[in-house]
Each structure stands twice: as C-alpha cells, then as structure tokens.
Amino acid sequence: MFVPTIVLGPTRAAKTKPMSALRAKRRSSRRGEGALNLRMDAGEGGKPSPEEEPESTPKEICMALELIYREIWLMLSFKGPGPEYEEALKRFITAVIIAYEKGFTIPALCLELQMNQLQTGDQEIDRQLALSESESETRNIWMQLVYLTLEFIGYERGEKRPPKTEDPYSLNKMVVPISQAYNEGFSLEGIKLEQALRSSPSNAGVGVDEIRAPRVTPEPASAGVAAIRSQWMRLIYLSNQIAKARMQM
C-alpha cells in the first residue's frame, strides 16, 4: 500500500493562548443558534441522537470539521489515545458523513473548508491556528477514507449521493479489507493483531486459513508508517460502525 509522505497531524507546539482561543471559539460555536451538534452516544456504537442533529449548513459542517480536527490532535498531544480521542474521531467522521449526505464531493468540501477557515479575530492566533499544507492534506485524506468507506458499503441516507470519489492514493486497498473484516465480526484490535502476526517473520509459513483477517499491506512498515496505518484503520472501522448505525435511524 502506498502511503503518501505526510505528517501525522499538527506538529507545531501547542501554545496556551491559541488553545484558549480554540476552546473559546468552540464554546461560542456550540452556543450559536443552529450550531452543528455532534455529541455521540457511545452506548449505541457512535450513533448520534436525531433530536440533537439539526439541519446543517455548509458553514456549520466546516466549523465542526475545523474544530474537531484540531481537538483530535490536542487530545493526542496532551492525553494520548483513549476514549476521548476516539469520541473526537467519531464526531469528525459524523461531520464528514453529514457532508456526504448533503451531496458534497471531496473537492467541493475542501473548497468550503478553504472559504470557511477558523477565524478568532486575532491575527496572531489565527496565524498559529492555521493548518499547514501537510496538515490540510492529512485532513483531506481522512475525509477520503470516510467517503470511500461509505461508497464501499453502499451508504444511502440524506439528500443525494455524490459522484464516485477519486482515489489518488489507492486508499481502497485498505478500505475494502478493513470494511470486509468489520462485516465478518472482527474487532479493530483483532484486525491489528492479525496484521501484526502476518507481518512477523516467525509467521512466514502460517497458512491463510490460520490467519483469516484480510491483509492490508504486505510489506514491513516503519514506525511512522505503522502509526499512520493504525490511525487510518481506526478511521475506516469507526466509519463502518457509525454509517451502519445511521442507516438504521
């Protein structure tokens, strides 16, 4: 599997002032009339409550994506992977799914994000909060992973389905087997464990019937690539979980 040369996420050191501004901006957006509410109910597999999900404008969708994307990396930087990190990922995925339901293509959604960048009113804070090119590309790839997953499972909900998503990085090579493993009842950790066993030299002679999880990538990966792959696997797995819950709403 080809993994593009990108950073795992925002690499600049987080500073107190921008973090405070981001939290204030997030509180403000939540108080705003008609603001996009994406609180997840973990007890229902990431299924959002219908009464808490009002009609969402493109600007509200973009605001959610802007804020949640930064929140994910703040969670990782200060708390590491955990329940709060996963809940933030679920809210990011839900916002992307809502954009899909509205009929946005990935290019159209990226354009909306450019036109609705996070602004606090303080030029210095805005400069520090602005995403670099590689950070924006990482976010775009996450959105592509969600869209490709929705297309693979035949997701149908909302106003209309957007045209087929382009796959310049061959992400379907990961989306398809992970989605198939989800359908077969594998847990995310089970898929990761099976992949680790498959890539281990000591298991070179193990037959396919003994390790049933689909192979995501055949070649050994560096620590950085492995971290990216693990994160993408989680995004795909959660996308399956949330999308299928939404189709039952």
Beta strands, then each sheet from edge to edge (+ up, - down):
strand 1: 40-41
strand 2: 47-48
sheet 1: 1+ 2-
end
